[in-house]
Amino acid sequence: MKRWFGNLQGFELNFEPKWFPIIYTLNVRKSVNVVELANEIRYTHPSTILLLKEFEKNKLIKSQKGKVDQRKCIITLSAKGKDLLD
């Protein structure tokens, strides 16, 4: 079920309730890898990946490879994602 919140600080966005655990976790933890995020929100790894793809499509997150382990993907909120919190 999509909820329409109209114009949020200059941009239109369809916000889905299933996004809340990720937005909340990234707000609290600031950065997290995909496995930690999946464990934190208690979703499966594949489900978490699908949700993160939706976030990337809407430019709400940034991802980068881990400094120590290049296989890990570190996720943070983008400026647009942080604006959504306000």
PyMOL Python script that loads the backbone (N, CA, C, O; Angstrom):
from pymol import cmd

cmd.read_pdbstr("""\
ATOM      1  N   MET A   1       0.841  -1.167   0.000  1.00  0.00           N
ATOM      2  CA  MET A   1       0.000   0.000   0.000  1.00  0.00           C
ATOM      3  C   MET A   1       0.892   1.237   0.000  1.00  0.00           C
ATOM      4  O   MET A   1       1.689   1.431   0.918  1.00  0.00           O
ATOM      5  N   LYS A   2       0.761   2.057  -1.009  1.00  0.00           N
ATOM      6  CA  LYS A   2       1.550   3.281  -1.090  1.00  0.00           C
ATOM      7  C   LYS A   2       0.787   4.422  -0.453  1.00  0.00           C
ATOM      8  O   LYS A   2      -0.429   4.541  -0.604  1.00  0.00           O
ATOM      9  N   ARG A   3       1.502   5.241   0.247  1.00  0.00           N
ATOM     10  CA  ARG A   3       0.924   6.436   0.855  1.00  0.00           C
ATOM     11  C   ARG A   3       1.522   7.637   0.134  1.00  0.00           C
ATOM     12  O   ARG A   3       2.735   7.708  -0.065  1.00  0.00           O
ATOM     13  N   TRP A   4       0.689   8.557  -0.248  1.00  0.00           N
ATOM     14  CA  TRP A   4       1.159   9.751  -0.936  1.00  0.00           C
ATOM     15  C   TRP A   4       1.298  10.872   0.066  1.00  0.00           C
ATOM     16  O   TRP A   4       0.325  11.250   0.718  1.00  0.00           O
ATOM     17  N   PHE A   5       2.488  11.404   0.194  1.00  0.00           N
ATOM     18  CA  PHE A   5       2.736  12.487   1.124  1.00  0.00           C
ATOM     19  C   PHE A   5       2.943  13.805   0.404  1.00  0.00           C
ATOM     20  O   PHE A   5       3.347  14.795   1.014  1.00  0.00           O
ATOM     21  N   GLY A   6       2.666  13.820  -0.895  1.00  0.00           N
ATOM     22  CA  GLY A   6       2.739  15.062  -1.648  1.00  0.00           C
ATOM     23  C   GLY A   6       4.154  15.576  -1.795  1.00  0.00           C
ATOM     24  O   GLY A   6       5.100  14.804  -1.956  1.00  0.00           O
ATOM     25  N   ASN A   7       4.283  16.868  -1.740  1.00  0.00           N
ATOM     26  CA  ASN A   7       5.548  17.534  -1.961  1.00  0.00           C
ATOM     27  C   ASN A   7       6.295  17.651  -0.639  1.00  0.00           C
ATOM     28  O   ASN A   7       5.937  18.463   0.214  1.00  0.00           O
ATOM     29  N   LEU A   8       7.334  16.836  -0.474  1.00  0.00           N
ATOM     30  CA  LEU A   8       8.135  16.851   0.746  1.00  0.00           C
ATOM     31  C   LEU A   8       9.384  17.680   0.518  1.00  0.00           C
ATOM     32  O   LEU A   8      10.333  17.222  -0.118  1.00  0.00           O
ATOM     33  N   GLN A   9       9.384  18.878   1.027  1.00  0.00           N
ATOM     34  CA  GLN A   9      10.522  19.788   0.929  1.00  0.00           C
ATOM     35  C   GLN A   9      11.076  19.875  -0.493  1.00  0.00           C
ATOM     36  O   GLN A   9      12.284  19.767  -0.707  1.00  0.00           O
ATOM     37  N   GLY A  10      10.188  20.068  -1.451  1.00  0.00           N
ATOM     38  CA  GLY A  10      10.638  20.310  -2.804  1.00  0.00           C
ATOM     39  C   GLY A  10      10.746  19.095  -3.698  1.00  0.00           C
ATOM     40  O   GLY A  10      11.139  19.232  -4.857  1.00  0.00           O
ATOM     41  N   PHE A  11      10.413  17.902  -3.206  1.00  0.00           N
ATOM     42  CA  PHE A  11      10.430  16.752  -4.089  1.00  0.00           C
ATOM     43  C   PHE A  11       9.236  15.856  -3.796  1.00  0.00           C
ATOM     44  O   PHE A  11       8.774  15.742  -2.661  1.00  0.00           O
ATOM     45  N   GLU A  12       8.758  15.229  -4.853  1.00  0.00           N
ATOM     46  CA  GLU A  12       7.626  14.330  -4.701  1.00  0.00           C
ATOM     47  C   GLU A  12       8.152  12.922  -4.474  1.00  0.00           C
ATOM     48  O   GLU A  12       9.131  12.506  -5.095  1.00  0.00           O
ATOM     49  N   LEU A  13       7.493  12.190  -3.578  1.00  0.00           N
ATOM     50  CA  LEU A  13       7.956  10.854  -3.252  1.00  0.00           C
ATOM     51  C   LEU A  13       6.793  10.004  -2.804  1.00  0.00           C
ATOM     52  O   LEU A  13       5.989  10.428  -1.974  1.00  0.00           O
ATOM     53  N   ASN A  14       6.700   8.817  -3.342  1.00  0.00           N
ATOM     54  CA  ASN A  14       5.768   7.830  -2.825  1.00  0.00           C
ATOM     55  C   ASN A  14       6.491   7.116  -1.692  1.00  0.00           C
ATOM     56  O   ASN A  14       7.501   6.451  -1.923  1.00  0.00           O
ATOM     57  N   PHE A  15       5.993   7.244  -0.488  1.00  0.00           N
ATOM     58  CA  PHE A  15       6.615   6.596   0.666  1.00  0.00           C
ATOM     59  C   PHE A  15       5.833   5.340   1.000  1.00  0.00           C
ATOM     60  O   PHE A  15       4.613   5.385   1.158  1.00  0.00           O
ATOM     61  N   GLU A  16       6.524   4.235   1.107  1.00  0.00           N
ATOM     62  CA  GLU A  16       5.874   2.979   1.442  1.00  0.00           C
ATOM     63  C   GLU A  16       6.194   2.622   2.889  1.00  0.00           C
ATOM     64  O   GLU A  16       7.344   2.743   3.311  1.00  0.00           O
ATOM     65  N   PRO A  17       5.213   2.189   3.644  1.00  0.00           N
ATOM     66  CA  PRO A  17       5.442   1.838   5.054  1.00  0.00           C
ATOM     67  C   PRO A  17       6.539   0.796   5.256  1.00  0.00           C
ATOM     68  O   PRO A  17       7.204   0.797   6.293  1.00  0.00           O
ATOM     69  N   LYS A  18       6.739  -0.093   4.283  1.00  0.00           N
ATOM     70  CA  LYS A  18       7.781  -1.117   4.427  1.00  0.00           C
ATOM     71  C   LYS A  18       9.183  -0.505   4.452  1.00  0.00           C
ATOM     72  O   LYS A  18      10.141  -1.176   4.835  1.00  0.00           O
ATOM     73  N   TRP A  19       9.311   0.748   4.051  1.00  0.00           N
ATOM     74  CA  TRP A  19      10.608   1.427   4.083  1.00  0.00           C
ATOM     75  C   TRP A  19      10.989   1.893   5.480  1.00  0.00           C
ATOM     76  O   TRP A  19      12.166   2.132   5.749  1.00  0.00           O
ATOM     77  N   PHE A  20      10.027   2.025   6.360  1.00  0.00           N
ATOM     78  CA  PHE A  20      10.288   2.615   7.667  1.00  0.00           C
ATOM     79  C   PHE A  20      11.432   1.953   8.430  1.00  0.00           C
ATOM     80  O   PHE A  20      12.283   2.671   8.955  1.00  0.00           O
ATOM     81  N   PRO A  21      11.503   0.616   8.522  1.00  0.00           N
ATOM     82  CA  PRO A  21      12.605   0.015   9.297  1.00  0.00           C
ATOM     83  C   PRO A  21      13.989   0.416   8.794  1.00  0.00           C
ATOM     84  O   PRO A  21      14.912   0.598   9.588  1.00  0.00           O
ATOM     85  N   ILE A  22      14.134   0.551   7.486  1.00  0.00           N
ATOM     86  CA  ILE A  22      15.440   0.926   6.932  1.00  0.00           C
ATOM     87  C   ILE A  22      15.745   2.387   7.229  1.00  0.00           C
ATOM     88  O   ILE A  22      16.848   2.710   7.672  1.00  0.00           O
ATOM     89  N   ILE A  23      14.784   3.271   6.992  1.00  0.00           N
ATOM     90  CA  ILE A  23      14.986   4.700   7.280  1.00  0.00           C
ATOM     91  C   ILE A  23      15.338   4.887   8.760  1.00  0.00           C
ATOM     92  O   ILE A  23      16.276   5.608   9.102  1.00  0.00           O
ATOM     93  N   TYR A  24      14.578   4.231   9.620  1.00  0.00           N
ATOM     94  CA  TYR A  24      14.805   4.364  11.060  1.00  0.00           C
ATOM     95  C   TYR A  24      16.191   3.861  11.451  1.00  0.00           C
ATOM     96  O   TYR A  24      16.919   4.538  12.177  1.00  0.00           O
ATOM     97  N   THR A  25      16.553   2.676  10.970  1.00  0.00           N
ATOM     98  CA  THR A  25      17.852   2.089  11.316  1.00  0.00           C
ATOM     99  C   THR A  25      19.000   2.953  10.823  1.00  0.00           C
ATOM    100  O   THR A  25      19.970   3.161  11.553  1.00  0.00           O
ATOM    101  N   LEU A  26      18.910   3.456   9.606  1.00  0.00           N
ATOM    102  CA  LEU A  26      19.983   4.300   9.077  1.00  0.00           C
ATOM    103  C   LEU A  26      20.052   5.643   9.791  1.00  0.00           C
ATOM    104  O   LEU A  26      21.122   6.246   9.879  1.00  0.00           O
ATOM    105  N   ASN A  27      18.943   6.104  10.290  1.00  0.00           N
ATOM    106  CA  ASN A  27      18.954   7.338  11.072  1.00  0.00           C
ATOM    107  C   ASN A  27      19.678   7.123  12.402  1.00  0.00           C
ATOM    108  O   ASN A  27      20.450   7.975  12.841  1.00  0.00           O
ATOM    109  N   VAL A  28      19.426   5.998  13.026  1.00  0.00           N
ATOM    110  CA  VAL A  28      20.031   5.699  14.329  1.00  0.00           C
ATOM    111  C   VAL A  28      21.494   5.289  14.191  1.00  0.00           C
ATOM    112  O   VAL A  28      22.344   5.768  14.941  1.00  0.00           O
ATOM    113  N   ARG A  29      21.794   4.409  13.241  1.00  0.00           N
ATOM    114  CA  ARG A  29      23.137   3.832  13.133  1.00  0.00           C
ATOM    115  C   ARG A  29      24.061   4.604  12.183  1.00  0.00           C
ATOM    116  O   ARG A  29      25.270   4.375  12.197  1.00  0.00           O
ATOM    117  N   LYS A  30      23.532   5.493  11.375  1.00  0.00           N
ATOM    118  CA  LYS A  30      24.282   6.327  10.415  1.00  0.00           C
ATOM    119  C   LYS A  30      24.844   5.541   9.238  1.00  0.00           C
ATOM    120  O   LYS A  30      24.627   5.941   8.094  1.00  0.00           O
ATOM    121  N   SER A  31      25.552   4.445   9.467  1.00  0.00           N
ATOM    122  CA  SER A  31      26.023   3.598   8.367  1.00  0.00           C
ATOM    123  C   SER A  31      26.012   2.151   8.845  1.00  0.00           C
ATOM    124  O   SER A  31      26.242   1.854  10.018  1.00  0.00           O
ATOM    125  N   VAL A  32      25.738   1.270   7.902  1.00  0.00           N
ATOM    126  CA  VAL A  32      25.610  -0.146   8.238  1.00  0.00           C
ATOM    127  C   VAL A  32      25.818  -0.960   6.972  1.00  0.00           C
ATOM    128  O   VAL A  32      25.498  -0.498   5.877  1.00  0.00           O
ATOM    129  N   ASN A  33      26.359  -2.182   7.113  1.00  0.00           N
ATOM    130  CA  ASN A  33      26.462  -3.025   5.925  1.00  0.00           C
ATOM    131  C   ASN A  33      25.153  -3.787   5.750  1.00  0.00           C
ATOM    132  O   ASN A  33      24.314  -3.811   6.651  1.00  0.00           O
ATOM    133  N   VAL A  34      24.988  -4.398   4.608  1.00  0.00           N
ATOM    134  CA  VAL A  34      23.719  -5.019   4.240  1.00  0.00           C
ATOM    135  C   VAL A  34      23.350  -6.150   5.203  1.00  0.00           C
ATOM    136  O   VAL A  34      22.190  -6.266   5.599  1.00  0.00           O
ATOM    137  N   VAL A  35      24.308  -6.972   5.579  1.00  0.00           N
ATOM    138  CA  VAL A  35      24.032  -8.095   6.487  1.00  0.00           C
ATOM    139  C   VAL A  35      23.589  -7.577   7.854  1.00  0.00           C
ATOM    140  O   VAL A  35      22.627  -8.086   8.428  1.00  0.00           O
ATOM    141  N   GLU A  36      24.280  -6.576   8.373  1.00  0.00           N
ATOM    142  CA  GLU A  36      23.886  -5.991   9.664  1.00  0.00           C
ATOM    143  C   GLU A  36      22.494  -5.385   9.587  1.00  0.00           C
ATOM    144  O   GLU A  36      21.693  -5.532  10.511  1.00  0.00           O
ATOM    145  N   LEU A  37      22.209  -4.704   8.488  1.00  0.00           N
ATOM    146  CA  LEU A  37      20.896  -4.094   8.313  1.00  0.00           C
ATOM    147  C   LEU A  37      19.807  -5.162   8.287  1.00  0.00           C
ATOM    148  O   LEU A  37      18.783  -5.019   8.956  1.00  0.00           O
ATOM    149  N   ALA A  38      20.018  -6.224   7.523  1.00  0.00           N
ATOM    150  CA  ALA A  38      19.039  -7.311   7.446  1.00  0.00           C
ATOM    151  C   ALA A  38      18.790  -7.910   8.830  1.00  0.00           C
ATOM    152  O   ALA A  38      17.646  -8.173   9.200  1.00  0.00           O
ATOM    153  N   ASN A  39      19.850  -8.122   9.582  1.00  0.00           N
ATOM    154  CA  ASN A  39      19.704  -8.664  10.942  1.00  0.00           C
ATOM    155  C   ASN A  39      18.976  -7.685  11.852  1.00  0.00           C
ATOM    156  O   ASN A  39      18.129  -8.086  12.651  1.00  0.00           O
ATOM    157  N   GLU A  40      19.300  -6.422  11.735  1.00  0.00           N
ATOM    158  CA  GLU A  40      18.694  -5.392  12.584  1.00  0.00           C
ATOM    159  C   GLU A  40      17.188  -5.277  12.359  1.00  0.00           C
ATOM    160  O   GLU A  40      16.419  -5.183  13.316  1.00  0.00           O
ATOM    161  N   ILE A  41      16.773  -5.285  11.105  1.00  0.00           N
ATOM    162  CA  ILE A  41      15.348  -5.116  10.810  1.00  0.00           C
ATOM    163  C   ILE A  41      14.617  -6.459  10.736  1.00  0.00           C
ATOM    164  O   ILE A  41      13.400  -6.506  10.557  1.00  0.00           O
ATOM    165  N   ARG A  42      15.374  -7.540  10.877  1.00  0.00           N
ATOM    166  CA  ARG A  42      14.823  -8.912  10.885  1.00  0.00           C
ATOM    167  C   ARG A  42      14.129  -9.274   9.568  1.00  0.00           C
ATOM    168  O   ARG A  42      13.078  -9.916   9.553  1.00  0.00           O
ATOM    169  N   TYR A  43      14.740  -8.848   8.481  1.00  0.00           N
ATOM    170  CA  TYR A  43      14.297  -9.242   7.145  1.00  0.00           C
ATOM    171  C   TYR A  43      15.348 -10.198   6.598  1.00  0.00           C
ATOM    172  O   TYR A  43      16.483 -10.213   7.074  1.00  0.00           O
ATOM    173  N   THR A  44      14.979 -10.986   5.610  1.00  0.00           N
ATOM    174  CA  THR A  44      15.975 -11.827   4.968  1.00  0.00           C
ATOM    175  C   THR A  44      16.924 -10.951   4.154  1.00  0.00           C
ATOM    176  O   THR A  44      16.596  -9.820   3.796  1.00  0.00           O
ATOM    177  N   HIS A  45      18.091 -11.489   3.875  1.00  0.00           N
ATOM    178  CA  HIS A  45      19.070 -10.751   3.078  1.00  0.00           C
ATOM    179  C   HIS A  45      18.497 -10.392   1.702  1.00  0.00           C
ATOM    180  O   HIS A  45      18.617  -9.240   1.285  1.00  0.00           O
ATOM    181  N   PRO A  46      17.871 -11.353   0.972  1.00  0.00           N
ATOM    182  CA  PRO A  46      17.301 -10.991  -0.341  1.00  0.00           C
ATOM    183  C   PRO A  46      16.207  -9.916  -0.249  1.00  0.00           C
ATOM    184  O   PRO A  46      16.128  -9.044  -1.115  1.00  0.00           O
ATOM    185  N   SER A  47      15.374  -9.971   0.782  1.00  0.00           N
ATOM    186  CA  SER A  47      14.325  -8.951   0.942  1.00  0.00           C
ATOM    187  C   SER A  47      14.942  -7.585   1.192  1.00  0.00           C
ATOM    188  O   SER A  47      14.473  -6.573   0.671  1.00  0.00           O
ATOM    189  N   THR A  48      15.984  -7.567   1.985  1.00  0.00           N
ATOM    190  CA  THR A  48      16.673  -6.309   2.277  1.00  0.00           C
ATOM    191  C   THR A  48      17.284  -5.732   1.013  1.00  0.00           C
ATOM    192  O   THR A  48      17.197  -4.527   0.776  1.00  0.00           O
ATOM    193  N   ILE A  49      17.898  -6.573   0.205  1.00  0.00           N
ATOM    194  CA  ILE A  49      18.494  -6.126  -1.060  1.00  0.00           C
ATOM    195  C   ILE A  49      17.422  -5.514  -1.962  1.00  0.00           C
ATOM    196  O   ILE A  49      17.653  -4.464  -2.561  1.00  0.00           O
ATOM    197  N   LEU A  50      16.261  -6.150  -2.069  1.00  0.00           N
ATOM    198  CA  LEU A  50      15.176  -5.614  -2.903  1.00  0.00           C
ATOM    199  C   LEU A  50      14.728  -4.246  -2.408  1.00  0.00           C
ATOM    200  O   LEU A  50      14.512  -3.338  -3.210  1.00  0.00           O
ATOM    201  N   LEU A  51      14.587  -4.092  -1.110  1.00  0.00           N
ATOM    202  CA  LEU A  51      14.195  -2.794  -0.559  1.00  0.00           C
ATOM    203  C   LEU A  51      15.267  -1.739  -0.820  1.00  0.00           C
ATOM    204  O   LEU A  51      14.952  -0.597  -1.156  1.00  0.00           O
ATOM    205  N   LEU A  52      16.525  -2.121  -0.666  1.00  0.00           N
ATOM    206  CA  LEU A  52      17.610  -1.169  -0.903  1.00  0.00           C
ATOM    207  C   LEU A  52      17.653  -0.725  -2.363  1.00  0.00           C
ATOM    208  O   LEU A  52      18.032   0.410  -2.652  1.00  0.00           O
ATOM    209  N   LYS A  53      17.274  -1.600  -3.276  1.00  0.00           N
ATOM    210  CA  LYS A  53      17.206  -1.213  -4.690  1.00  0.00           C
ATOM    211  C   LYS A  53      16.133  -0.142  -4.895  1.00  0.00           C
ATOM    212  O   LYS A  53      16.308   0.768  -5.706  1.00  0.00           O
ATOM    213  N   GLU A  54      15.025  -0.251  -4.162  1.00  0.00           N
ATOM    214  CA  GLU A  54      13.984   0.777  -4.228  1.00  0.00           C
ATOM    215  C   GLU A  54      14.525   2.100  -3.682  1.00  0.00           C
ATOM    216  O   GLU A  54      14.248   3.166  -4.231  1.00  0.00           O
ATOM    217  N   PHE A  55      15.291   2.021  -2.607  1.00  0.00           N
ATOM    218  CA  PHE A  55      15.889   3.221  -2.026  1.00  0.00           C
ATOM    219  C   PHE A  55      16.863   3.862  -3.006  1.00  0.00           C
ATOM    220  O   PHE A  55      16.874   5.083  -3.161  1.00  0.00           O
ATOM    221  N   GLU A  56      17.682   3.046  -3.670  1.00  0.00           N
ATOM    222  CA  GLU A  56      18.630   3.572  -4.652  1.00  0.00           C
ATOM    223  C   GLU A  56      17.893   4.224  -5.822  1.00  0.00           C
ATOM    224  O   GLU A  56      18.303   5.277  -6.310  1.00  0.00           O
ATOM    225  N   LYS A  57      16.819   3.600  -6.263  1.00  0.00           N
ATOM    226  CA  LYS A  57      16.028   4.148  -7.373  1.00  0.00           C
ATOM    227  C   LYS A  57      15.497   5.535  -7.020  1.00  0.00           C
ATOM    228  O   LYS A  57      15.431   6.417  -7.875  1.00  0.00           O
ATOM    229  N   ASN A  58      15.119   5.721  -5.758  1.00  0.00           N
ATOM    230  CA  ASN A  58      14.597   7.007  -5.287  1.00  0.00           C
ATOM    231  C   ASN A  58      15.690   7.916  -4.727  1.00  0.00           C
ATOM    232  O   ASN A  58      15.400   8.986  -4.193  1.00  0.00           O
ATOM    233  N   LYS A  59      16.942   7.486  -4.851  1.00  0.00           N
ATOM    234  CA  LYS A  59      18.114   8.261  -4.423  1.00  0.00           C
ATOM    235  C   LYS A  59      18.056   8.640  -2.938  1.00  0.00           C
ATOM    236  O   LYS A  59      18.394   9.760  -2.555  1.00  0.00           O
ATOM    237  N   LEU A  60      17.618   7.683  -2.114  1.00  0.00           N
ATOM    238  CA  LEU A  60      17.512   7.922  -0.672  1.00  0.00           C
ATOM    239  C   LEU A  60      18.716   7.410   0.096  1.00  0.00           C
ATOM    240  O   LEU A  60      18.896   7.754   1.264  1.00  0.00           O
ATOM    241  N   ILE A  61      19.547   6.587  -0.548  1.00  0.00           N
ATOM    242  CA  ILE A  61      20.731   6.046   0.115  1.00  0.00           C
ATOM    243  C   ILE A  61      21.954   6.203  -0.773  1.00  0.00           C
ATOM    244  O   ILE A  61      21.859   6.413  -1.982  1.00  0.00           O
ATOM    245  N   LYS A  62      23.114   6.090  -0.119  1.00  0.00           N
ATOM    246  CA  LYS A  62      24.395   6.008  -0.810  1.00  0.00           C
ATOM    247  C   LYS A  62      25.022   4.700  -0.365  1.00  0.00           C
ATOM    248  O   LYS A  62      24.833   4.272   0.773  1.00  0.00           O
ATOM    249  N   SER A  63      25.758   4.070  -1.248  1.00  0.00           N
ATOM    250  CA  SER A  63      26.462   2.847  -0.877  1.00  0.00           C
ATOM    251  C   SER A  63      27.896   2.922  -1.366  1.00  0.00           C
ATOM    252  O   SER A  63      28.198   3.526  -2.396  1.00  0.00           O
ATOM    253  N   GLN A  64      28.767   2.292  -0.600  1.00  0.00           N
ATOM    254  CA  GLN A  64      30.172   2.223  -0.992  1.00  0.00           C
ATOM    255  C   GLN A  64      30.755   0.917  -0.485  1.00  0.00           C
ATOM    256  O   GLN A  64      30.232   0.314   0.452  1.00  0.00           O
ATOM    257  N   LYS A  65      31.826   0.489  -1.099  1.00  0.00           N
ATOM    258  CA  LYS A  65      32.475  -0.750  -0.688  1.00  0.00           C
ATOM    259  C   LYS A  65      33.184  -0.536   0.640  1.00  0.00           C
ATOM    260  O   LYS A  65      33.672   0.555   0.936  1.00  0.00           O
ATOM    261  N   GLY A  66      33.230  -1.600   1.431  1.00  0.00           N
ATOM    262  CA  GLY A  66      33.917  -1.534   2.717  1.00  0.00           C
ATOM    263  C   GLY A  66      35.404  -1.291   2.547  1.00  0.00           C
ATOM    264  O   GLY A  66      36.010  -1.743   1.575  1.00  0.00           O
ATOM    265  N   LYS A  67      35.987  -0.579   3.492  1.00  0.00           N
ATOM    266  CA  LYS A  67      37.425  -0.278   3.408  1.00  0.00           C
ATOM    267  C   LYS A  67      38.267  -1.523   3.672  1.00  0.00           C
ATOM    268  O   LYS A  67      39.276  -1.745   3.003  1.00  0.00           O
ATOM    269  N   VAL A  68      37.856  -2.331   4.638  1.00  0.00           N
ATOM    270  CA  VAL A  68      38.613  -3.531   4.995  1.00  0.00           C
ATOM    271  C   VAL A  68      38.239  -4.698   4.092  1.00  0.00           C
ATOM    272  O   VAL A  68      39.110  -5.399   3.576  1.00  0.00           O
ATOM    273  N   ASP A  69      36.952  -4.900   3.908  1.00  0.00           N
ATOM    274  CA  ASP A  69      36.454  -6.007   3.092  1.00  0.00           C
ATOM    275  C   ASP A  69      35.669  -5.426   1.914  1.00  0.00           C
ATOM    276  O   ASP A  69      34.553  -4.937   2.089  1.00  0.00           O
ATOM    277  N   GLN A  70      36.245  -5.481   0.736  1.00  0.00           N
ATOM    278  CA  GLN A  70      35.638  -4.888  -0.461  1.00  0.00           C
ATOM    279  C   GLN A  70      34.329  -5.570  -0.869  1.00  0.00           C
ATOM    280  O   GLN A  70      33.575  -5.030  -1.679  1.00  0.00           O
ATOM    281  N   ARG A  71      34.055  -6.762  -0.306  1.00  0.00           N
ATOM    282  CA  ARG A  71      32.808  -7.458  -0.636  1.00  0.00           C
ATOM    283  C   ARG A  71      31.616  -6.854   0.101  1.00  0.00           C
ATOM    284  O   ARG A  71      30.473  -6.997  -0.334  1.00  0.00           O
ATOM    285  N   LYS A  72      31.884  -6.189   1.200  1.00  0.00           N
ATOM    286  CA  LYS A  72      30.802  -5.585   1.982  1.00  0.00           C
ATOM    287  C   LYS A  72      30.383  -4.257   1.365  1.00  0.00           C
ATOM    288  O   LYS A  72      31.206  -3.503   0.846  1.00  0.00           O
ATOM    289  N   CYS A  73      29.096  -3.995   1.435  1.00  0.00           N
ATOM    290  CA  CYS A  73      28.539  -2.751   0.922  1.00  0.00           C
ATOM    291  C   CYS A  73      28.033  -1.944   2.118  1.00  0.00           C
ATOM    292  O   CYS A  73      27.145  -2.392   2.843  1.00  0.00           O
ATOM    293  N   ILE A  74      28.595  -0.766   2.318  1.00  0.00           N
ATOM    294  CA  ILE A  74      28.222   0.098   3.430  1.00  0.00           C
ATOM    295  C   ILE A  74      27.144   1.068   2.946  1.00  0.00           C
ATOM    296  O   ILE A  74      27.316   1.758   1.941  1.00  0.00           O
ATOM    297  N   ILE A  75      26.025   1.105   3.683  1.00  0.00           N
ATOM    298  CA  ILE A  75      24.862   1.907   3.304  1.00  0.00           C
ATOM    299  C   ILE A  75      24.721   3.096   4.249  1.00  0.00           C
ATOM    300  O   ILE A  75      24.829   2.940   5.465  1.00  0.00           O
ATOM    301  N   THR A  76      24.481   4.276   3.697  1.00  0.00           N
ATOM    302  CA  THR A  76      24.168   5.480   4.466  1.00  0.00           C
ATOM    303  C   THR A  76      23.020   6.212   3.781  1.00  0.00           C
ATOM    304  O   THR A  76      22.746   6.000   2.600  1.00  0.00           O
ATOM    305  N   LEU A  77      22.364   7.064   4.531  1.00  0.00           N
ATOM    306  CA  LEU A  77      21.308   7.894   3.932  1.00  0.00           C
ATOM    307  C   LEU A  77      21.947   8.976   3.068  1.00  0.00           C
ATOM    308  O   LEU A  77      22.972   9.547   3.439  1.00  0.00           O
ATOM    309  N   SER A  78      21.351   9.251   1.939  1.00  0.00           N
ATOM    310  CA  SER A  78      21.795  10.364   1.090  1.00  0.00           C
ATOM    311  C   SER A  78      21.214  11.657   1.654  1.00  0.00           C
ATOM    312  O   SER A  78      20.444  11.631   2.614  1.00  0.00           O
ATOM    313  N   ALA A  79      21.580  12.768   1.067  1.00  0.00           N
ATOM    314  CA  ALA A  79      21.012  14.053   1.497  1.00  0.00           C
ATOM    315  C   ALA A  79      19.492  14.031   1.338  1.00  0.00           C
ATOM    316  O   ALA A  79      18.774  14.542   2.198  1.00  0.00           O
ATOM    317  N   LYS A  80      18.998  13.446   0.251  1.00  0.00           N
ATOM    318  CA  LYS A  80      17.554  13.351   0.031  1.00  0.00           C
ATOM    319  C   LYS A  80      16.910  12.467   1.091  1.00  0.00           C
ATOM    320  O   LYS A  80      15.813  12.766   1.562  1.00  0.00           O
ATOM    321  N   GLY A  81      17.581  11.382   1.471  1.00  0.00           N
ATOM    322  CA  GLY A  81      17.073  10.502   2.524  1.00  0.00           C
ATOM    323  C   GLY A  81      17.020  11.208   3.866  1.00  0.00           C
ATOM    324  O   GLY A  81      16.075  11.023   4.633  1.00  0.00           O
ATOM    325  N   LYS A  82      18.036  12.018   4.153  1.00  0.00           N
ATOM    326  CA  LYS A  82      18.051  12.784   5.417  1.00  0.00           C
ATOM    327  C   LYS A  82      16.964  13.839   5.412  1.00  0.00           C
ATOM    328  O   LYS A  82      16.337  14.088   6.441  1.00  0.00           O
ATOM    329  N   ASP A  83      16.730  14.466   4.262  1.00  0.00           N
ATOM    330  CA  ASP A  83      15.655  15.450   4.153  1.00  0.00           C
ATOM    331  C   ASP A  83      14.299  14.814   4.427  1.00  0.00           C
ATOM    332  O   ASP A  83      13.415  15.442   5.010  1.00  0.00           O
ATOM    333  N   LEU A  84      14.142  13.568   4.006  1.00  0.00           N
ATOM    334  CA  LEU A  84      12.890  12.848   4.235  1.00  0.00           C
ATOM    335  C   LEU A  84      12.610  12.711   5.738  1.00  0.00           C
ATOM    336  O   LEU A  84      11.456  12.733   6.164  1.00  0.00           O
ATOM    337  N   LEU A  85      13.661  12.572   6.523  1.00  0.00           N
ATOM    338  CA  LEU A  85      13.488  12.447   7.978  1.00  0.00           C
ATOM    339  C   LEU A  85      12.935  13.732   8.601  1.00  0.00           C
ATOM    340  O   LEU A  85      12.174  13.690   9.567  1.00  0.00           O
ATOM    341  N   ASP A  86      13.328  14.860   8.035  1.00  0.00           N
ATOM    342  CA  ASP A  86      12.860  16.135   8.569  1.00  0.00           C
ATOM    343  C   ASP A  86      11.381  16.293   8.300  1.00  0.00           C
ATOM    344  O   ASP A  86      10.790  17.306   8.672  1.00  0.00           O
TER     345      ASP A  86
END
""", "prot")
cmd.dss("prot")
cmd.show_as("cartoon", "prot")
cmd.util.cbc("prot")
cmd.orient("prot")
